[in-house]
Amino acid sequence: MKTLMLGNEAVARGLYEAGCSFVSSYPGTPSTEITECVAKYEEVYAEWAPNEKVALEVAFGACLAGKRSFCAMKHVGLNVAADPLFTISYTGVNAGLVVGVADDAGMHSSQNEQDSRHYAQASKIPMLEPSDSAEALAFVKLAYEISEEYDTAVLIKMCTRVSHSQSVVETGERVVPEQKKYEKNPGKYIMMPANAKKRHPDVEARMKALTAWAEKTEVNRVEEGRDHSLGIITSSTCYQYVKEAFGDTYPILKLGMIWPMPEQKIRDFAASADKVVVVEELDGFIETHCRNLGLAVSGKELFSDIGELSQNMVKEKLGAAVQVGASLGENIPARPPVMCAGCPHRSIFYVLKKMKLTVLGDIGCYTLGAVPPLGAIDTTVCMGASVSGLHGFVKADSEANEGRTVAVIGDSTFIHSGVTGLINIAYNESNATVIILDNSITGMTGHQQNPTTGYNLKGDPCTKIDLESLCHAVGIRRVKVVDPYDMDTCQTVIKEELAAKEPSVIISRRPCALLKYVKHPGPICSDPEKCKGCKACMNIGCPAISMVDGKAKIDATLCVGCGVCEQLCKFDALG
C-alpha cells in the first residue's frame, strides 16, 4: 500500500517490517517521532531510557539476547552514547542492531551543528543516509541485513528535513527472523585489552569488506545526465535540492551509504565528467574522501559549512538562474521564542533575575529563560552541565560565588545527566544550590514521559522516581520544594539555601501548563482604570500580556490565570 509518511514515521515502519522487536531511545528533536511511532506497533517493545548511553547499552543487550534492536537519538545524543558505540564496533552483534541519529543542520532546536558522519568514520561503523521517506523505510530494512551479515551495528543518519518532511512510501508486511541464540563468547564480547587487540583486526577487515560492498550496492547509484561538463556527487537532502534544481541535466552520483564510501565508483564517475562538484551540508565529508582519492573536486569553496543548503543556493553556486518569489510588500514582525503563557519556569527566572544571581542553565524549554525581558541565564552547554559547572564555578572562587550562583535544570535533564553532577557536589562538598525545574514531563521535545512522571512510553503506570529521596540518597541534606507561582516564597527559600553553608537542592514543582490534565482557573482581567502603565507586568515576558494605548491588556485566549502578573502589579489592575 502506498501512503504519505514523515521520514521518522517511515523509519518506524521500516523497523516494524524488518522484524525489530526491541527499541530503547531518549527523545531529542528531530529524532523523537521514530520511537513514538514504533511504540504504536504492539509487536515491538519500546521504551524511553534515562539517557542515550543507557538506551544504546540496553539495545545492545537486547541484540545480544538475539532480538533485532534499535536505538534513536539526535546528533548531540550520539555524543552521550559514544562510549558504548565505539566498543560495540569491536564486539559486533548477535542479532541486528541499528542506531538512528538525526542531525539538525540549521540548528532549528539544537545547541550546535555537528556532523554525525564523523562518528561513523571514527567508530568504524557503517552509516546509511536516506534522502526521503521511501529510502528511510528501505534503508532500515537493509541496515539489519548489513548488521547481521557483517557482524556490526549500523548507523542510520537522518536530518531535520528528511525526518520532518513527508513523501510517498510503499508499505510491506512484517517479517520476523528467527531469534538468534545467545552463545557465550568471552573473546568476542569481553573487551579487556587482550581480547580487544584480537578484535581490532576483525574491525579493519570488516571495513574493507564493506568498502567493497559499497562499490556494488544500488544505494550508491549513478544517475545519467545530458551534459557531462559537470558531475555532481551528493547525498541526503542535498540530493533532493540538486534534482529539483537541475533534473537530469548533469550526471549525479547519489551516495546512500555514506560510510564507508566506494572508491573505484567515485573515480569512475569523476572520469566521466569534465568537472566534479560535491554538494553536501555542514562539513566537507564526501569532499575530503574524494580528495584523499587524489581527485580534484570542488565543494566547500562554493557551499558553506554553516547551515542548510537550498534549491536556490545550489542553482546560484552552480551558475543557474535563481527563482525569486513575490515579495509580501511589508515587513513581518519578528516572533522570538518565548515561554508559554502560564509556564511555571517564568516566575522562577524573574526571581533569579531580581536577585541578580549568576545562573548556570541547561538544555530544555527553560533555556528560554535566557531571552529578554527575563535574561536570567548565564550559560547553556549540554545536558547536565549546569550542575557540574556550578560545582566548578563555586569551588574556583568560593568567596565571590557562594551565595550568588545557582544552577537550573529540568526534571528529565536531571535524570539524564544532572544527578551525577549532584553526586559530585555532595562528594566534593561545594556550597552549591541546584534548582530542579520539575514540570512533570519532558517538555521541549513534545511531552514525553520520563522516570519522574510515573508513566512509561506507552502511558502505562510505572515506577516513579522521587526526586526528594534521590537527592537525599546522594548526600544532599537540604532539599526544599516550592511552588513557582508563589514568587515571595520562592525568593525566601532561595535566599535561605544560598545562605546555608552546605549543598542544597530546591525543587520548583508545578506541571507544564500545556499538559492536558492540568486545570487552569481561566484568564484574569485587566482594569484600564487602575492601570498606571508602569509596565511592571511586562517584565515577565508573558505572551498573554501586551500594552495597548499605554495600558496593560490581557489576551483571554492565551492567559491561563497563573496569577504571576498579579503579584507584580502594585495597583491591583490585574486580577
N, C-alpha and C positions, 0 to 999 in steps of 0.2 A: 504494500500500500504506500502511495506517495502522500507526503504531508509536509507542511512547513514546520520547521523546528529551529529553536535557538541552537547555537553551537553547543552550549553547555548541555542542553536537553538532548542533543544528538550524541554527545559523549555518554550520557547516562543510558541512552538507548543502546549504544554500542556495547556498554558493559553488560547490559541485560542479555543481548543477543549472543555475546561471547561466552555466556555461562559464568560470568563473575558472580561469586557468592558472598563476598565479604568486602565491605567498604568502611574505611575509617579516615576521617578528614578533620580539618579545622577550617571554619569559614573564613573567607577572605576574598573580597571583590578583586577581579572578576571571575573567580572560580566557584563561588558559593553554590550556585544553582545546580552544578553537577551532582553534588551529594544530595541536595534537596529533591531533585528529580528522581535519582536512582532509589531513594528511600520509598518512593511510591510503588515500586515493584516488590510485592510481598515475598518473592523468591530470593531477594537479596537482603542480607543483613547489612544495615547501615547505621553508623554512629558518628556523633561528634566526639572527638578526643580533646583533652585539655590543651594540647598544642600540636604543631606539625611534627615535631620529633617523635612524640608519643604515637601520633597517627601512623607514621611510616613504620615505626617499630612494630606496632600492632598488625598492620597489613602484612609485614614480612613474616610475623609469627603465623598468620593465617595461611600464607602461601607455603610456609614450611610444613604446616599440617596437611597440605595437599589440596587446598581450595584456591581457585583463581581469585586474586585480591586486587584492591585498588586503593589509592590514597590521593586526595586532591588538596591543593593549596595555591595561594598566589605566589608571585615571584619572591617576595621577602620571606614568605613562609618556608621557601626552599633553603634559605639561609639557616633557619632553625633546624630543618631536617637534614642538613648537610652531613652531620656526623654519621648517622646510620647509612645515608645514601652512599658515601664513599666506601664504606666497608662492605655493604651489600654487593657492591660491584665485585668484590673479591670472593664473597661466599657463593654468589649466584643464587639460584632459587630452586624450589621444588616444583610447585605449581606456578603458573604465570603470575607475575607481579607487574602492574602498570602504575606509574606515578604521573598524575596530571599536574602541570604547573601553568598558571595563567599570568602572562606578563601584562604590564599596564603602560605601554608607550603613551606619552602624553600626560601621565600621572593624573588620571581622572579621579583616582581615590587612593593614592599611594604617596609614601614619603620619599621614594626615589624611583629611578627609571632603569633599573639594572636589566641586563640581557641574560636570560636563563640559559641560552645556548652554551655559554661558557661552562656551566655546570656539567653539561653532557660531556664536553671535551675533557674537563678536569677530572671528572669521576670515571671516565671511560665507560659510559653507559649510553646506548643508542637513544636517539631522540627523533620522533616523528613530529611533523609540523603541518597540520591541516590548514587549508585556506577557506573552507566553508563547512557548513553543517554536514553535507553528504560525506565529505572526507573525514570529518570528525568521527562519525559513526564507523566508517570503514577502517580508519586508521587504528581505532581502539581494538577492533577485532584482529587486525593484522598484528598489533603490538603483542597480543597474547601468543600468537603463533611464533613471533620472533623470540619472545621471552622464554618459551619452553624449548624451542629448537636450539637456541644459543646459550641457554642457561644464564639468563641475565634479567635484571629489571629493565623496563623500557620507559622512557620519559615521553609523554605527550605534551607538546608545548602549544597552549592556547594563547590568545591575547584578547584584549577588550573587544576589538572589532569582530573577531570570529565568535567569541563567547556570547556576545550580546546582540548579534545580528541573526536574522532568520534566512534560511534558504531551504530548498526542497530536498527531502531525503526519502529514500525508499526503505521502508522497514522490512525486517525479516523475522523469522522465528528464533526463539531462544534455543540454543544448543549447549547443553551442559556436558563437558567432558567427564570421563570417569575420574573420581577423586584419586589423586596420586597418594600412594602410601608413603608415610614418613619412614625413612630408614636412618638409623644412627650413623653419622659420618663425621667424626671429630676433625679429620683433616680438611673437610670442606667448610664446616660451619663454626669451628672454634678458631677465631682469628687471633691466636697468640703468635708471636713473631715467627716461630719455626714453621707453623702452618701457612701463615700469610706469605712468607717467602716462596713457598711452593705454589701458592695460588696466583701470584703475580704473573708468572709466565702464561698461565691459562687466560688471564685477562687480556694480555697482549695478543695472544693467538686468536682470541675471540674478536678483538677489534680488527685484525687482519681479515678474518672470515667475513665480518660484517661489511668491511670496505669492499670486498669482492661482491657481496650480495647487493650493495648499493649501486654497483655498476649495471646490474641487470634488472633490478626491480622496476616495476611500472610506476611506482610513486615518484621516481625521478624520471621525468619524461621530457623529450624534445618536441615542441610544437612548431611545425614548419611555418615560415613566413615568406612573403613575396620579395622582400628587399633584404638582401644579406649584407648590406653596408653596415648594419648594426645587429648584434646579437645581444639578448638580454637574459641574464641569469637572475632568478628571483625565487621567492617563496612566500607562504602565508598570505596576509592581506595585500602585500605589495604585488603579488601575482594578480590579484583582482584589479588593482589600480592600473597595472600595465595592460591588462586585457581590455579594460574599459577605455584606456587612452589610445591604444594602437590596434586592438583587434588582432588580425593575423598579418599585419604589415611586416613585422620583424619576427625572426625565429626566437623562440623562448625556451630556455632550459628551466623547467619548474622543478625545484627540489622539494620533495615531500619528506625525504629522510635527510634531516639537517645535520645529523652526526651519527656515524662517520659519513662524510661526503665521498662521492665517487671521485676518482682521479682521471682515468682514461676518458670517461664520458665527458668530463669538463674540458679536457684537452681537445677532444674531437669536436666538440661544439665550438670552442674558441677558434679552431682552424677553419670552421665553415663560415665565419663572418669576418668582415674587414676590421670591425672594432667591437669590443665586448664591454658592456656596462653591467655592473651589479646593482640591482635595485633592492635595498633592504633597509628596514628601520633599525634605529639605535646603532649598535657597533658594526664595524665592517667585518663581520664574522666570515661570511662567504667570501668576501673580497680578499681577506687575509689568506684563506685557504687557496684561492686562485693564485695569489702572488707567490705563495710557498711552492706552487707547482711551476713557477717560472713564467707565468702568463702576465702579459701587460693588459690589465683591465682598469677601467675607471669605476669609481664608486663614491667614496666619501668626499672627494673633491667636488662632486656635484650635489650629493644628497647629505643633509645634515645628520649628525649622530645624536641630535636632540629632538625629541618629539616625534609625532606621527607624520607620515607622508600622506599624500592625497593624489587623486587623479590629475588635478591641475598642476600640482607640483611636479609630477612625473613628466607631464607634457612640457612644461616650461623648461625644465632642466635638459630635456632631450630635444628641444628646438621645435616643438609642435605648437600650434595655435591653442591658446588657453580660452576656455569658455568662461564668460563673465555673466553672472546673473544680474537681474534687475535690482536696482537699489531701492530700499524702502523709503528713501527720501526724508527720513527723520532719524534722530538719534534714539536708540533704545537704552533706557536707564540700566545701569549695571545692577545685577542681583547677586551680591556677595553671599556666600553660605552663612547661615545663621542657625543657632539652636532653635528648636521648635517652640511655639508658644506653650508655656507650662512645663518646659524641660526642667527637671529637678536639679540639673547641674548649674543652671544660670545663677541662682541666688548664692550658691557657694562661691562661685568665681567673683561675684560682686563683693562679697565679704572679704575674700582674699585680696582683691584689688584695694578695697577700702583700708585694709590693714597694712597695705604697702609691703606685702611679703614677696620673697622670691619663690616662684612656683615652678618646680620641675614637672613637666607634663608627660603624657604618654599617648599611645595610639588608641583612638576611639572617637566617637562623635563629640566627646567632651574636649577634644583638641580645639574645637571652635571657641573655647574659652580664650584663645589667643587673639580672636578677631575683635576689633573695636565695635562697640564702645567698652567692652569688658577688658580686653587686652591684658589678661591676668596671668598668662603662661609665659615662662622664660625659655623653656627648651622642650623639644619633642624629637626623640631619636628613633627608638624602636620599642617593641613590646617589652615592658618590664623595666626599661631603662630609667624611668623616673625614680623608682625605689632604690635601685643600685646606685644611680647617680647622686641621689640625696645623701647617701652614706658617705660617698667620697667628698662631696661638696662640704658637708658639715665637718668631717674629720680633717680636711685640709686646712680649714681656718675656723675652728670652733668658736673663737671669741667673736668673730664678725658674723657668723652664720647661725649659731644656735639661737633659737627663739625668733629667727627671722626667715626661716626657709621651711617649705613643706614639699611633699610630693603628692600628686593626684594620679589616681589610676582606677580604671573601671573594674567591676567585679569579674568579668570574663577575662580581662587582661591580667588581673591579679592572679587568677588561677593559672593562666597560660604561662606566665614567667615572672610575675611580681613576687610570688611567695618565696622564691629563692633569694631575692634581694632582701626581703624582710628577715629571712633567716640570718643573712649576713649582718644586718643591722643589730639583731639580737645577740649574735655570737661575738661580734667585734665591738659591741657596746658604743654606738654613736647616739648622741642625744638628738634623735631624728623623729619627726612626726609625719606619718603617712596617712593621707586621706583616701579611703576607698570609696569611690562614687558608685554605690550599689543601686543600679536602676533595674535590677531583677531580670536582665535579658542581655544578649549580645546585640547592642543597638545599631552600630554603624553598618553592619553587613546585612541588616534586614530582619532583626528579631529572631535570631537562632537561640535555642536553649543552650545552657552551659551547666557545669556541675553545681552551680549555686542556685539554680532555679527550681530543682525538684522534678524536672521533666526531661525525658530523653529526646532524641531527634524526631521520633515518631509521635511525640506528645504524650507518651505513657508516663505515669508517675514512676519516679526512681529515687535513689538516694540523693539527698540534698546536703551539700557541704555547708556547714555552719561556719561563717566567716569569723565570728567572735571566738568560737572554740579553736579554730585553726590558728588564729593569731596568738591566742594564749598558749597553744601547744608548741609553737616555735620559739616561745620565750618572751613574748610581749605581755607585760603585766597590765599595762594601762590600755584598755580598749573601751571607747565610748561610741554610742550610737546616737545620731542626731537626725532630725527631720529637716532637710534642706529648705523647706518652705518657711521654717521658723528662723529668720535671719539673726535675731538677737541672741537666741540660744546657741546658734552655730558660732557666732563670734565669741561668745563667752567661753564655749568649750575649746575652741581653737586657741584662745589666749591661755587657758589653763594648761593645755597639753604642751604648748610651746614653752611654758614656764617650768614644766616638770623637768627634773634632772635625770630623765631616763627615756628610753624609746617609747613611743606611743602610737596608737592607731585610732583614727576617727573614722567610723563608717557612716557615710551620708546616705541614708536609705529612704528611697521613695521610688516606686516603679516608673518606668518610662511613660510619659504622658500619652504616647500613641498606642500602648497596649490595649487590646480590645476589652479586656476585663476591668480596666481602670475606669471608675465612675467619677466624673467631674461635677462640681456644683453648678457649672454653667457660667456664662460670661458675666463679668461685672460691668458696671455702668460708670460713665464719666459725667461729672456735673460741670458744665461750662461756666456756671455762675460762680462756683467755688474755685475753679482752676485759675491759678495766677500765672500760668505759662512759664513756670520756673524750669521745666524740663527735667526735673529730678527723676521722673519715671522713665525717661528716655535712656538713662544711664545703664539700664539692664539689657538694652538691645532686644527687647521682645518684639517680634514682628506684628503682634496684635495692637501695638500702641503707635500712634502717629500724632503729629502736630498739624492741626487744621485751623487756620486763622488765629494762630497763636495759642490755641487751646489743645489740651490732650484729648485724643479721641480713641475709643476702644472699638476695634473691629470685632463685632459679636460673632462673626463666622470663624474667627481664629481663637479668640480668648476662651480658656478653659476654666477660668476663675481660680487660679492658683493663689492669688492674693499677694504675691510678692510685690507688685507695684503699689498696692495699698500701703504696705509698710514703709514705702519711700515718700509718700505724699503727706506733707505736713498740714495740708489744708482740707483734708477729708473730701477731696474732689473725686476720689475713686472708691468705689465700693458697691 
